[in-house]
């Protein structure tokens, strides 16, 4: 699939990334790592707001649907798990779920009737979503519900649901969109199997980091590097290089060599017992900057077409450097500085020749 505008590719990929981040929040909560869950929750929300602000100039029927599910998955998964843990009353979660189920049912009926429409959230729905995010932060932070914010969120949720019954959240599509061209069975190639193994290995590393299995987590990062190397070599040798494969590869790299190393460092610092509070705080800031640098590099990589060179340090190198730093027994207090350096190198203008 060749998207209409080259600049649009990055936002399409980041929308998929937000779906993955929502599941990472859920995994962190299930594993009782609320600090990591809060960190990823806020990051995902910020990336979502940034993406929606930028993509107004690049309409996409497919992205409008994925964007909806990314937003709702983040809120609903978080609310469900907080309810299971007894932090949020079940009736609160049911109200949020019922509101979103209304939209899903409406969209499904349109799809069954083969009516070409794309999702267009109402202003009231956007405000309600913002308050839902704000209402979920206190339970993530200290296991307590701020009922002033939660009440406002619920009132807006119900109001937006009623408004959606009166004015549809789906608008007619009168142009040809990427929905007409997007068929997975046509886009996926054999080389993409190794890209999917790359992202799967990265997700396994994240789970292992969250559960404090750092040796295995670091090993998984190294294995992800192997899969990343193989997918590129196979795609080139079998002449399967295309725009979709490039997007999928950059998404996998961001998960395995951006998010996974950040959560590895975050979890490892929290696991340490000999650090001062200011060191932990500095570490959180460093890992956040590192992660944002990884996402920014994803943005630049997807909209540039450099032949034979990388601009900035390839993000894949994080999958080698971080495990090496860990297995060499580098003191944990140096990790924030290492991550900051790697982040700066990723978004630098340094030109590095491709070796493979």
Rosetta silent file (secondary structure, phi, psi, omega in degrees, C-alpha in Angstrom):
SEQUENCE: XXXXXXXXXXXXXXXXXXXXXXXXXXXXXXXXXXXXXXXXXXXXXXXXXXXXXXXXXXXXXXXXXXXXXXXXXXXXXXXXXXXXXXXXXXXXXXXXXXXXXXXXXXXXXXXXXXXXXXXXXXXXXXXXXXXXXXXXXXXXXXXXXXXXXXXXXXXXXXXXXXXXXXXXXXXXXXXXXXXXXXXXXXXXXXXXXXXXXXXXXXXXXXXXXXXXXXXXXXXXXXXXXXXXXXXXXXXXXXXXXXXXXXXXXXXXXXXXXXXXXXXXXXXXXXXXXXXXXXXXXXXXXXXXXXXXXXXXXXXXXXXXXXXXXXXXXXXXXXXXXXXXXXXXXXXXXXXXXXXXXXXXXXXXXXXXXXXX
SCORE:     score description
SCORE:     0.000 S_00000001
   1 L     0.000  132.746  177.144    0.000    0.000    0.000 S_00000001
   2 L  -111.619  110.864 -178.995    1.313    3.427   -0.889 S_00000001
   3 L   -69.377  154.513 -170.941   -0.185    6.141    1.267 S_00000001
   4 L   -63.162  -43.680 -173.895   -1.129    9.371   -0.445 S_00000001
   5 L  -120.654  129.819 -176.191    1.176   11.710    1.410 S_00000001
   6 L   -59.398  -38.294 -178.728    4.605   10.736    2.578 S_00000001
   7 L   -66.109  -19.444 -176.630    4.279   12.774    5.778 S_00000001
   8 H   -74.010  -22.924 -173.578    1.157   10.813    6.701 S_00000001
   9 H   -57.255  -42.947 -174.954    3.058    7.560    7.168 S_00000001
  10 H   -61.863  -41.920 -176.967    4.493    8.462   10.529 S_00000001
  11 H   -70.992  -32.550  175.868    1.145    9.267   12.088 S_00000001
  12 H   -62.458  -42.925 -179.181   -0.349    6.071   10.734 S_00000001
  13 H   -68.828  -40.690 -179.309    2.437    4.082   12.396 S_00000001
  14 H   -64.662  -31.227  177.183    2.193    5.950   15.705 S_00000001
  15 H   -62.591  -42.405  174.960   -1.530    5.109   15.884 S_00000001
  16 H   -63.357  -38.687  179.769   -0.615    1.408   15.823 S_00000001
  17 H   -60.248  -39.008  179.896    2.052    2.103   18.432 S_00000001
  18 H   -64.005  -34.166  175.504   -0.575    3.541   20.798 S_00000001
  19 H   -61.225  -43.837  179.702   -2.544    0.284   20.590 S_00000001
  20 H   -65.753  -41.697  179.944    0.540   -1.628   21.718 S_00000001
  21 H   -62.208  -35.109  178.670    1.231    0.862   24.521 S_00000001
  22 H   -61.619  -39.994  178.178   -2.318    0.391   25.855 S_00000001
  23 H   -69.500  -33.135  177.783   -1.646   -3.331   26.305 S_00000001
  24 H   -65.978  -37.984  174.718    1.669   -2.553   28.026 S_00000001
  25 H   -58.987  -45.011 -179.446   -0.233   -0.390   30.534 S_00000001
  26 H   -63.159  -44.178  179.397   -2.554   -3.335   31.192 S_00000001
  27 H   -62.007  -40.952  179.490    0.335   -5.779   31.639 S_00000001
  28 H   -63.587  -41.460  179.213    2.038   -3.390   34.067 S_00000001
  29 H   -66.278  -43.028  179.041   -1.131   -3.055   36.152 S_00000001
  30 H   -60.986  -34.905 -179.154   -1.686   -6.803   36.253 S_00000001
  31 L   -86.514    8.958  179.474    1.914   -7.203   37.454 S_00000001
  32 L    61.184   31.753  175.296    1.346   -4.566   40.183 S_00000001
  33 L  -107.557   71.590 -173.520    3.859   -2.185   38.606 S_00000001
  34 H   -66.973  -29.626  178.140    1.666    0.905   38.852 S_00000001
  35 H   -62.958  -43.366  177.626    4.588    3.327   38.443 S_00000001
  36 H   -67.470  -41.568  179.117    5.386    1.853   35.037 S_00000001
  37 H   -59.740  -43.871  179.576    1.677    1.742   34.167 S_00000001
  38 H   -64.529  -42.383  179.509    1.296    5.424   35.075 S_00000001
  39 H   -59.219  -49.918 -178.581    4.412    6.335   33.095 S_00000001
  40 H   -71.424  -35.093  179.025    3.217    4.551   29.928 S_00000001
  41 H   -59.940  -50.284 -179.825   -0.400    5.714   30.443 S_00000001
  42 H   -65.668  -41.729  178.629    0.583    9.393   30.483 S_00000001
  43 H   -59.126  -46.399 -178.841    3.035    8.887   27.606 S_00000001
  44 H   -62.559  -42.228  178.954    0.356    7.201   25.469 S_00000001
  45 H   -62.896  -43.750 -179.747   -2.163    9.958   26.189 S_00000001
  46 H   -64.608  -43.036  178.069    0.351   12.685   25.284 S_00000001
  47 H   -62.225  -39.196  178.859    1.347   10.934   22.060 S_00000001
  48 H   -63.032  -45.305  178.908   -2.345   10.579   21.189 S_00000001
  49 H   -64.774  -41.192  178.015   -3.080   14.275   21.691 S_00000001
  50 H   -62.353  -44.904 -178.722    0.019   15.228   19.699 S_00000001
  51 H   -63.059  -45.949 -178.721   -0.931   12.866   16.881 S_00000001
  52 H   -64.021  -34.387  178.993   -4.527   14.093   16.670 S_00000001
  53 H   -67.351  -41.498 -175.914   -3.375   17.713   16.570 S_00000001
  54 H   -76.902  -37.007 -170.234   -0.935   17.085   13.727 S_00000001
  55 H   -81.773    3.388  178.536   -3.042   14.698   11.611 S_00000001
  56 H   -59.943  -26.611 -179.501   -5.949   17.067   11.087 S_00000001
  57 H   -83.594  -10.109 -174.988   -4.354   17.973    7.743 S_00000001
  58 L  -125.053   77.990 -177.829   -4.082   14.324    6.671 S_00000001
  59 L   -63.291  140.095 -179.500   -7.538   12.658    6.732 S_00000001
  60 L  -149.442  120.525  178.952   -7.507    8.861    6.781 S_00000001
  61 H   -63.360  -42.259 -179.341  -10.499    6.566    7.091 S_00000001
  62 H   -66.182  -45.099 -178.229   -8.401    3.700    8.408 S_00000001
  63 H   -65.321  -33.104  179.663   -6.554    5.829   10.945 S_00000001
  64 H   -61.172  -34.316  179.394   -9.817    7.317   12.240 S_00000001
  65 H   -76.265  -46.727 -179.982  -10.928    3.794   13.197 S_00000001
  66 H   -63.710  -38.433  179.125   -7.587    2.691   14.671 S_00000001
  67 H   -60.876  -42.261  177.836   -7.335    5.998   16.547 S_00000001
  68 H   -59.877  -48.794 -178.489  -10.751    5.391   18.132 S_00000001
  69 H   -66.889  -33.736  177.880   -9.773    1.900   19.292 S_00000001
  70 H   -63.891  -44.418  178.683   -6.391    3.144   20.582 S_00000001
  71 H   -63.489  -49.216 -174.417   -8.095    5.789   22.742 S_00000001
  72 H   -71.555  -33.376  178.059  -10.809    3.490   24.035 S_00000001
  73 H   -64.419  -41.090  179.349   -8.476    0.564   24.617 S_00000001
  74 H   -60.843  -49.405 -177.369   -6.267    2.729   26.829 S_00000001
  75 H   -70.559  -48.615 -173.435   -9.176    3.963   28.966 S_00000001
  76 H   -69.952  -42.819  177.587  -11.254    0.780   29.079 S_00000001
  77 H   -61.308  -43.976  179.330   -8.424   -1.684   29.738 S_00000001
  78 H   -62.321  -45.880 -179.417   -7.100    0.541   32.518 S_00000001
  79 H   -63.952  -41.557 -179.365  -10.555    0.966   34.066 S_00000001
  80 H   -62.144  -46.151 -177.626  -11.325   -2.768   33.884 S_00000001
  81 H   -69.023  -38.127  176.186   -8.091   -3.788   35.611 S_00000001
  82 H   -64.377  -32.296  175.846   -8.467   -1.086   38.273 S_00000001
  83 H   -69.764  -43.717  178.191  -11.979   -2.435   38.894 S_00000001
  84 H   -59.700  -35.309  179.829  -10.708   -6.007   39.170 S_00000001
  85 L   -82.832    1.346  175.702   -8.178   -4.791   41.730 S_00000001
  86 L    78.304   18.617 -178.513  -10.973   -3.138   43.721 S_00000001
  87 L   -91.893  -38.492  178.705   -9.776    0.437   43.206 S_00000001
  88 L  -113.600  134.015  177.520  -12.608    1.677   40.969 S_00000001
  89 L   -60.235  146.881 -175.526  -16.280    0.653   41.539 S_00000001
  90 H   -64.272  -31.510 -177.890  -17.644   -1.632   38.838 S_00000001
  91 H   -66.731  -29.011  176.615  -20.519    0.714   37.986 S_00000001
  92 H   -64.636  -48.308 -179.855  -18.029    3.403   36.945 S_00000001
  93 H   -64.234  -37.808  179.984  -16.348    1.066   34.474 S_00000001
  94 H   -64.118  -36.843  177.555  -19.699   -0.158   33.152 S_00000001
  95 H   -63.731  -44.874  179.776  -20.758    3.411   32.326 S_00000001
  96 H   -64.362  -44.295  179.846  -17.542    4.002   30.364 S_00000001
  97 H   -63.553  -42.519 -178.580  -17.835    0.644   28.586 S_00000001
  98 H   -62.323  -40.609  179.172  -21.502    1.189   27.728 S_00000001
  99 H   -61.237  -46.113 -178.030  -20.745    4.569   26.177 S_00000001
 100 H   -73.311  -31.375  177.180  -18.027    3.154   23.942 S_00000001
 101 H   -62.915  -33.078  177.441  -20.077    0.070   23.111 S_00000001
 102 H   -59.671  -44.565  179.069  -22.703    2.427   21.689 S_00000001
 103 H   -67.358  -42.088 -178.974  -20.179    3.776   19.189 S_00000001
 104 H   -62.815  -42.656  179.027  -18.874    0.303   18.315 S_00000001
 105 H   -62.864  -44.226  178.894  -22.398   -1.001   17.642 S_00000001
 106 H   -60.831  -44.323  178.988  -23.174    2.003   15.442 S_00000001
 107 H   -65.966  -37.875  179.366  -19.981    1.561   13.454 S_00000001
 108 H   -64.380  -42.059  179.029  -20.553   -2.190   13.082 S_00000001
 109 H   -62.485  -40.393  177.764  -24.058   -1.663   11.689 S_00000001
 110 H   -65.161  -38.520  179.398  -22.707    0.789    9.124 S_00000001
 111 H   -65.513  -43.311  179.752  -19.999   -1.692    8.167 S_00000001
 112 H   -62.113  -38.655 -179.895  -22.532   -4.521    7.751 S_00000001
 113 L   -80.624   -0.468  179.027  -24.672   -2.276    5.540 S_00000001
 114 L    59.125   39.804  176.554  -21.527   -1.385    3.549 S_00000001
 115 L   -93.938  121.302 -175.265  -22.027    2.336    4.165 S_00000001
 116 L   -76.054  103.895  178.765  -18.753    4.208    3.581 S_00000001
 117 E  -140.213  159.063  174.286  -18.182    6.306    6.683 S_00000001
 118 E  -126.113  155.707 -176.146  -15.293    7.323    8.925 S_00000001
 119 E   -76.332  131.047  178.257  -15.251    8.028   12.652 S_00000001
 120 L  -134.836   95.959 -176.921  -15.479   11.694   13.623 S_00000001
 121 L   -63.324  146.006  177.076  -15.665   12.213   17.413 S_00000001
 122 L   -77.137  162.145  177.501  -17.839   15.043   18.707 S_00000001
 123 H   -60.572  -41.051  178.988  -16.365   17.922   20.705 S_00000001
 124 H   -63.486  -37.414  177.677  -18.264   16.675   23.760 S_00000001
 125 H   -65.615  -38.935  178.297  -16.795   13.217   23.223 S_00000001
 126 H   -65.380  -42.203  178.749  -13.252   14.634   23.064 S_00000001
 127 H   -65.210  -41.029  178.288  -13.765   16.582   26.301 S_00000001
 128 H   -61.710  -40.679  178.309  -15.227   13.480   27.945 S_00000001
 129 H   -63.243  -41.443  178.365  -12.207   11.417   26.880 S_00000001
 130 H   -60.267  -44.723  179.871   -9.845   14.018   28.351 S_00000001
 131 H   -69.506  -30.436  174.191  -11.660   13.907   31.699 S_00000001
 132 H   -61.828  -44.525  177.658  -11.632   10.096   31.632 S_00000001
 133 H   -60.617  -46.749 -179.781   -7.848   10.213   31.334 S_00000001
 134 H   -62.863  -35.931 -178.258   -7.593   12.735   34.182 S_00000001
 135 H   -71.626  -24.771 -178.159   -9.930   10.638   36.354 S_00000001
 136 H   -87.957  -14.239 -178.755   -7.794    7.508   35.932 S_00000001
 137 H   -67.566  -47.271  178.366   -4.495    9.138   36.928 S_00000001
 138 H   -57.258  -43.740  176.530   -5.177    9.365   40.728 S_00000001
 139 H   -61.614  -34.859  177.100   -6.086    5.630   40.986 S_00000001
 140 H   -70.717  -33.652 -174.944   -2.895    4.788   39.102 S_00000001
 141 H   -78.142  -47.596 -174.588   -0.862    7.136   41.279 S_00000001
 142 H  -140.324   18.618  177.167   -2.086    6.311   44.785 S_00000001
 143 L    63.346   23.091  178.785   -5.003    3.841   44.449 S_00000001
 144 L  -123.841  145.648 -179.833   -7.527    6.554   45.332 S_00000001
 145 L   -96.623  128.129  171.997  -10.364    7.986   43.256 S_00000001
 146 L   -86.460  100.708 -171.348  -10.764   11.753   42.972 S_00000001
 147 H   -70.400  -19.622  175.052  -14.557   11.798   42.903 S_00000001
 148 H   -67.470  -49.113  179.399  -14.756   15.414   41.733 S_00000001
 149 H   -69.540  -41.656 -179.293  -12.840   14.619   38.552 S_00000001
 150 H   -63.049  -41.141  179.252  -14.444   11.186   38.200 S_00000001
 151 H   -63.043  -42.311  177.480  -17.957   12.645   38.536 S_00000001
 152 H   -61.846  -41.440  179.531  -17.194   15.226   35.857 S_00000001
 153 H   -63.194  -41.755 -178.600  -15.846   12.468   33.607 S_00000001
 154 H   -69.543  -39.856  177.796  -18.959   10.325   34.090 S_00000001
 155 H   -61.835  -44.745  179.424  -21.354   13.224   33.463 S_00000001
 156 H   -67.410  -35.820  178.577  -19.511   14.079   30.246 S_00000001
 157 H   -62.816  -48.098  179.175  -19.397   10.403   29.247 S_00000001
 158 H   -65.365  -42.919 -179.051  -23.170   10.006   29.617 S_00000001
 159 H   -62.649  -42.403  179.711  -23.837   13.371   27.957 S_00000001
 160 H   -67.290  -32.115  176.665  -21.638   12.542   24.970 S_00000001
 161 H   -65.597  -43.608  177.855  -23.425    9.196   24.638 S_00000001
 162 H   -64.305  -42.196 -179.952  -26.821   10.900   24.512 S_00000001
 163 H   -64.304  -36.332  179.678  -25.493   13.459   22.045 S_00000001
 164 H   -65.461  -28.829  176.653  -24.084   10.656   19.862 S_00000001
 165 H   -69.428  -30.364 -178.092  -27.595    9.186   19.612 S_00000001
 166 H   -87.417  -35.294  179.962  -28.848   12.506   18.270 S_00000001
 167 L  -131.446  114.426 -174.206  -25.864   13.306   16.054 S_00000001
 168 L   -59.309  145.291  176.031  -23.887   10.432   14.568 S_00000001
 169 L   -88.395    4.101  179.441  -20.142   10.187   15.225 S_00000001
 170 E  -115.759  133.503  179.496  -19.664    8.765   11.730 S_00000001
 171 E  -115.726  151.376 -177.054  -19.599   10.918    8.618 S_00000001
 172 E   -66.577  136.646  176.301  -20.060    9.856    5.010 S_00000001
 173 L   -95.686  119.653 -179.567  -16.861    9.299    3.010 S_00000001
 174 L  -106.642    3.364 -179.919  -17.138   10.792   -0.465 S_00000001
 175 L  -120.272  164.630  173.385  -13.536   10.194   -1.456 S_00000001
 176 L   -77.141  130.878 -176.546  -11.444    7.103   -2.024 S_00000001
 177 L  -121.678  176.695  177.660   -9.541    6.313    1.173 S_00000001
 178 H   -67.269  -14.914  175.759   -6.893    3.913    2.402 S_00000001
 179 H   -63.588  -29.224 -179.034   -9.738    1.702    3.679 S_00000001
 180 H   -73.324  -23.430 -174.387  -10.329    0.702    0.061 S_00000001
 181 L  -106.657  -17.357 -169.690   -6.738   -0.490   -0.361 S_00000001
 182 L   -82.564   99.712  175.705   -5.813   -1.845    3.059 S_00000001
 183 L  -128.492  116.990 -174.583   -5.936   -5.657    2.917 S_00000001
 184 H   -59.924  -40.237 -175.476   -3.531   -7.478    5.244 S_00000001
 185 H   -66.184  -20.269  176.301   -3.360  -10.595    3.104 S_00000001
 186 H   -87.973  -29.105 -173.460   -2.130   -8.469    0.184 S_00000001
 187 H   -86.748  -36.849 -174.942    0.340   -6.405    2.191 S_00000001
 188 L   -72.297  133.761  176.529    2.093   -9.021    4.337 S_00000001
 189 L  -118.182  171.762 -178.708    5.153  -10.704    2.849 S_00000001
 190 H   -59.894  -39.785 -179.192    7.363  -13.539    4.091 S_00000001
 191 H   -61.979  -28.530 -179.041    9.981  -11.075    5.373 S_00000001
 192 H   -67.561  -19.802  176.005    7.316   -9.430    7.541 S_00000001
 193 H   -59.910  -40.762  179.724    7.125  -12.639    9.587 S_00000001
 194 H   -72.505  -29.627  174.070   10.556  -11.815   11.019 S_00000001
 195 H   -65.437  -41.829  178.128    9.432   -8.243   11.674 S_00000001
 196 H   -66.561  -35.545  175.494    6.506   -9.612   13.699 S_00000001
 197 H   -66.208  -34.102  176.116    8.915  -11.906   15.563 S_00000001
 198 H   -59.936  -52.397 -177.933   10.989   -8.813   16.296 S_00000001
 199 H   -67.872  -34.442  178.026    8.060   -6.976   17.904 S_00000001
 200 H   -64.578  -41.175  178.069    6.924  -10.145   19.715 S_00000001
 201 H   -65.272  -38.447  176.332   10.400  -10.568   21.206 S_00000001
 202 H   -62.572  -41.326  178.573   10.364   -6.925   22.263 S_00000001
 203 H   -66.062  -38.222  176.266    7.017   -7.400   24.013 S_00000001
 204 H   -62.739  -41.129  177.526    8.350  -10.487   25.798 S_00000001
 205 H   -60.658  -39.704  178.757   11.330   -8.411   26.953 S_00000001
 206 H   -62.359  -46.888  179.650    8.926   -5.787   28.318 S_00000001
 207 H   -61.666  -42.133  179.747    6.968   -8.396   30.294 S_00000001
 208 H   -65.558  -37.226  177.369   10.206   -9.886   31.645 S_00000001
 209 H   -65.638  -44.045 -179.246   11.443   -6.429   32.689 S_00000001
 210 H   -61.674  -34.316 -179.064    8.168   -5.656   34.452 S_00000001
 211 L   -94.372   13.360  173.659    8.421   -8.952   36.358 S_00000001
 212 L    67.254   29.056  173.739   12.099   -8.309   37.269 S_00000001
 213 L  -101.173   74.804 -167.912   13.621  -11.064   35.088 S_00000001
 214 H   -73.026  -33.669  177.837   16.359   -8.796   33.807 S_00000001
 215 H   -60.795  -47.314  179.646   18.783  -11.431   32.462 S_00000001
 216 H   -68.027  -38.288  179.914   16.098  -12.871   30.208 S_00000001
 217 H   -61.562  -43.910  178.869   14.806   -9.408   29.274 S_00000001
 218 H   -65.483  -37.906  178.075   18.274   -8.322   28.117 S_00000001
 219 H   -63.975  -40.347  178.411   18.678  -11.570   26.178 S_00000001
 220 H   -61.929  -34.852  176.939   15.360  -10.967   24.412 S_00000001
 221 H   -62.827  -41.053  178.568   16.622   -7.568   23.257 S_00000001
 222 H   -66.289  -38.979  177.841   19.610   -9.242   21.616 S_00000001
 223 H   -65.425  -37.157  177.851   17.346  -11.811   19.940 S_00000001
 224 H   -60.969  -36.184  177.611   15.157   -8.969   18.641 S_00000001
 225 H   -61.631  -40.921  179.337   18.256   -7.514   16.959 S_00000001
 226 H   -62.172  -46.149  179.021   18.761  -10.827   15.126 S_00000001
 227 H   -63.595  -37.236  179.280   15.168  -10.843   13.866 S_00000001
 228 H   -64.961  -39.787  177.446   15.513   -7.208   12.787 S_00000001
 229 H   -64.971  -43.828 -177.091   18.638   -8.078   10.799 S_00000001
 230 H   -65.850  -39.988 -177.477   16.969  -11.096    9.187 S_00000001
 231 H   -64.748  -35.726  178.209   13.830   -9.265    8.088 S_00000001
 232 H   -68.839  -43.338 -179.169   15.918   -6.670    6.244 S_00000001
 233 H   -65.639  -43.162 -178.164   18.154   -9.233    4.545 S_00000001
 234 H   -68.047  -42.462  179.354   15.245  -11.455    3.503 S_00000001
 235 H   -60.149  -39.443 -179.181   13.164   -8.536    2.210 S_00000001
 236 H   -71.433  -44.502 -177.138   16.095   -7.379    0.100 S_00000001
 237 H   -69.518  -31.091 -178.773   17.042  -10.818   -1.237 S_00000001
 238 L   -97.970    6.432  179.581   13.417  -11.725   -2.078 S_00000001
 239 L    55.049   46.998 -179.043   12.622   -8.247   -3.466 S_00000001
 240 L  -111.728   21.434  179.539    9.836   -7.770   -0.913 S_00000001
 241 L   -78.079  125.713  178.350   10.730   -4.217    0.128 S_00000001
 242 L  -151.469  175.354 -176.530    7.675   -1.933    0.166 S_00000001
 243 H   -63.584  -41.099 -179.097    6.156    0.990    2.078 S_00000001
 244 H   -63.966  -43.538  178.944    4.081   -1.228    4.345 S_00000001
 245 H   -61.676  -37.358  178.645    7.105   -3.344    5.284 S_00000001
 246 H   -65.533  -42.410  178.919    9.074   -0.197    6.090 S_00000001
 247 H   -65.292  -44.295 -179.575    6.297    1.084    8.364 S_00000001
 248 H   -62.906  -40.274  179.674    5.905   -2.279   10.076 S_00000001
 249 H   -65.234  -42.186 -179.742    9.662   -2.515   10.589 S_00000001
 250 H   -67.716  -34.775  176.049    9.894    0.975   12.110 S_00000001
 251 H   -64.943  -45.597  179.289    6.979    0.163   14.436 S_00000001
 252 H   -61.962  -41.873  179.881    8.670   -3.073   15.533 S_00000001
 253 H   -64.363  -38.080  179.389   11.974   -1.267   16.091 S_00000001
 254 H   -65.380  -37.882  178.021   10.298    1.397   18.230 S_00000001
 255 H   -69.368  -50.819 -172.303    8.738   -1.302   20.431 S_00000001
 256 H   -77.781  -32.064 -174.093   11.826   -3.521   20.705 S_00000001
 257 H  -118.500    3.104  174.552   14.579   -0.896   20.781 S_00000001
 258 H  -117.839  -62.016 -177.971   12.739    2.153   22.137 S_00000001
 259 H   -71.222  -48.256 -176.890    9.985    1.114   24.540 S_00000001
 260 H   -59.841  -47.649  176.821   11.510   -2.176   25.727 S_00000001
 261 H   -62.832  -35.999  179.214   14.922   -0.676   26.696 S_00000001
 262 H   -63.553  -45.066  179.303   13.184    2.263   28.432 S_00000001
 263 H   -69.673  -33.133  175.268   11.027   -0.070   30.543 S_00000001
 264 H   -59.138  -50.801 -179.991   14.083   -2.261   31.178 S_00000001
 265 H   -65.150  -41.782  179.475   15.989    0.703   32.622 S_00000001
 266 H   -60.131  -47.634 -178.729   12.945    2.013   34.506 S_00000001
 267 H   -67.571  -40.206 -177.714   12.263   -1.390   36.111 S_00000001
 268 H   -65.609  -38.432  178.456   15.927   -2.048   36.886 S_00000001
 269 H   -68.381  -37.493  178.036   16.308    1.288   38.695 S_00000001
 270 H   -68.832  -29.752 -179.791   13.160    0.638   40.738 S_00000001
 271 H   -72.574  -28.074 -179.383   14.482   -2.815   41.614 S_00000001
 272 L   -67.876  146.045 -177.015   17.705   -1.321   43.000 S_00000001
 273 L  -110.697   -3.250 -174.382   17.745   -0.622   46.739 S_00000001
 274 L  -110.413   25.808 -178.110   20.788    1.643   47.004 S_00000001
 275 L  -109.884  145.560  175.555   19.525    4.690   45.100 S_00000001
 276 L   -80.873  163.146 -178.055   18.410    8.044   46.431 S_00000001
 277 H   -62.105  -38.447 -179.370   15.039    9.520   45.474 S_00000001
 278 H   -65.578  -31.000  177.537   16.619   12.214   43.310 S_00000001
 279 H   -68.403  -39.558  177.168   18.451    9.500   41.340 S_00000001
 280 H   -64.886  -42.113  179.474   15.166    7.687   40.691 S_00000001
 281 H   -63.812  -44.223  178.195   13.520   10.934   39.612 S_00000001
 282 H   -63.169  -37.749  178.060   16.400   11.764   37.285 S_00000001
 283 H   -61.593  -44.427  179.011   16.195    8.231   35.900 S_00000001
 284 H   -59.964  -43.309  178.990   12.489    8.623   35.089 S_00000001
 285 H   -62.656  -43.719 -178.465   13.231   11.890   33.271 S_00000001
 286 H   -64.489  -43.800 -179.553   16.099   10.290   31.337 S_00000001
 287 H   -67.308  -34.453  177.461   14.052    7.249   30.281 S_00000001
 288 H   -65.524  -45.547  178.160   11.180    9.517   29.212 S_00000001
 289 H   -61.821  -43.258  178.444   13.503   11.634   27.062 S_00000001
 290 H   -57.475  -45.561 -178.122   15.034    8.458   25.608 S_00000001
 291 H   -66.649  -41.747  177.483   11.600    7.123   24.689 S_00000001
 292 H   -64.892  -36.547  177.059   10.487   10.379   23.095 S_00000001
 293 H   -63.207  -38.806  177.226   13.735   10.469   21.114 S_00000001
 294 H   -62.574  -41.889  179.174   12.946    6.965   19.856 S_00000001
 295 H   -68.108  -40.039  177.609    9.482    8.069   18.724 S_00000001
 296 H   -64.189  -36.929  177.862   10.904   11.194   17.074 S_00000001
 297 H   -66.294  -38.070  174.811   13.435    9.063   15.248 S_00000001
 298 H   -57.032  -43.791  179.998   10.567    6.878   14.049 S_00000001
 299 H   -61.086  -48.154 -177.231    8.914   10.036   12.697 S_00000001
 300 H   -66.939  -40.342 -177.421   12.024   11.175   10.867 S_00000001
 301 H   -63.243  -39.575 -175.455   12.864    7.730    9.500 S_00000001
 302 H   -73.373  -24.107 -177.323    9.403    7.223    7.992 S_00000001
 303 H  -104.189    0.202  178.011    9.298   10.524    6.107 S_00000001
 304 L  -110.641  153.797 -178.485   12.902   10.488    4.851 S_00000001
 305 L  -131.295   71.725 -179.298   14.316    8.399    2.044 S_00000001
 306 L   -88.464  136.091 -179.073   18.064    8.214    2.581 S_00000001
 307 L  -102.805  120.339  173.414   20.012    5.751    0.476 S_00000001
 308 L    81.495   -5.409 -179.943   22.915    3.871    2.044 S_00000001
 309 E  -139.195  157.817  170.184   23.102    5.935    5.243 S_00000001
 310 E  -104.633  145.447  170.101   21.247    6.501    8.505 S_00000001
 311 E  -103.568  114.288 -171.845   20.669    9.970    9.903 S_00000001
 312 L    88.535  159.540  179.765   21.219    9.642   13.623 S_00000001
 313 L   -62.160  130.806  176.428   22.198    6.476   15.436 S_00000001
 314 L   -57.729  133.564 -176.613   20.104    3.490   14.269 S_00000001
 315 H   -63.431  -24.737  179.897   17.602    2.655   17.001 S_00000001
 316 H   -59.575  -29.945 -178.942   18.503   -1.040   16.637 S_00000001
 317 H   -61.445  -23.969  176.149   21.842   -0.373   18.356 S_00000001
 318 H   -61.147  -32.226  179.547   19.939    0.119   21.625 S_00000001
 319 H   -70.806  -12.179  175.493   19.164   -3.594   21.491 S_00000001
 320 H  -103.545  -46.650 -174.168   22.900   -4.290   21.619 S_00000001
 321 H   -65.216  -47.306 -177.386   24.242   -1.476   23.802 S_00000001
 322 H   -61.983  -48.402  175.911   21.749   -1.781   26.687 S_00000001
 323 H   -60.077  -39.642  178.965   22.224   -5.570   27.151 S_00000001
 324 H   -62.897  -44.335  177.440   26.020   -5.157   26.936 S_00000001
 325 H   -58.977  -41.247 -178.728   25.902   -2.387   29.561 S_00000001
 326 H   -68.568  -50.227 -175.669   23.770   -4.633   31.782 S_00000001
 327 H   -69.159  -21.661  175.231   25.817   -7.829   31.408 S_00000001
 328 L   -78.069   -5.709  177.970   29.058   -5.895   32.053 S_00000001
 329 L    75.687   29.677  178.584   27.660   -5.003   35.470 S_00000001
 330 L   -59.714  131.159  179.260   27.626   -1.243   34.923 S_00000001
 331 L   -54.229  137.987 -174.887   26.467    0.520   38.135 S_00000001
 332 H   -60.679  -27.747 -177.677   22.793    1.441   37.931 S_00000001
 333 H   -65.745  -18.468  179.479   23.482    5.087   38.777 S_00000001
 334 H   -88.399  -11.065 -175.919   25.100    5.529   35.348 S_00000001
 335 H   -57.685  -46.808 -179.765   22.079    4.248   33.411 S_00000001
 336 H   -56.155  -39.145 -179.572   20.277    7.625   33.098 S_00000001
 337 H   -68.069  -38.842  178.304   23.380    9.204   31.550 S_00000001
 338 H   -64.253  -44.523 -179.732   23.769    6.319   29.095 S_00000001
 339 H   -64.960  -40.156  177.684   20.118    6.550   28.064 S_00000001
 340 H   -62.063  -42.735  178.895   20.336   10.316   27.604 S_00000001
 341 H   -62.183  -44.764  179.740   23.400    9.900   25.386 S_00000001
 342 H   -63.747  -39.904  178.459   21.675    7.228   23.291 S_00000001
 343 H   -61.592  -45.396  179.457   18.576    9.405   22.954 S_00000001
 344 H   -63.036  -41.441  179.927   20.607   12.382   21.736 S_00000001
 345 H   -64.132  -35.242 -179.067   22.499   10.195   19.252 S_00000001
 346 H   -64.187  -37.729 -176.221   19.222    8.837   17.824 S_00000001
 347 L  -101.217    8.740  179.583   17.885   12.284   16.907 S_00000001
 348 L   -73.746  171.547  177.386   21.248   13.791   15.956 S_00000001
 349 L   -92.847   11.906 -179.683   22.221   14.749   12.401 S_00000001
 350 L   -60.815  128.854  177.465   25.061   12.244   12.480 S_00000001
 351 E   -95.721  123.368 -179.577   25.318   10.320    9.188 S_00000001
 352 E  -121.527  126.426 -178.859   26.145    6.639    9.639 S_00000001
 353 E   -70.330  137.165  176.798   26.791    4.368    6.657 S_00000001
 354 L   -72.509  130.349 -178.719   24.630    1.261    6.423 S_00000001
 355 L   -90.153  -25.153 -176.936   26.751   -1.850    6.807 S_00000001
 356 L  -125.049    0.000    0.000   24.125   -4.346    5.656 S_00000001
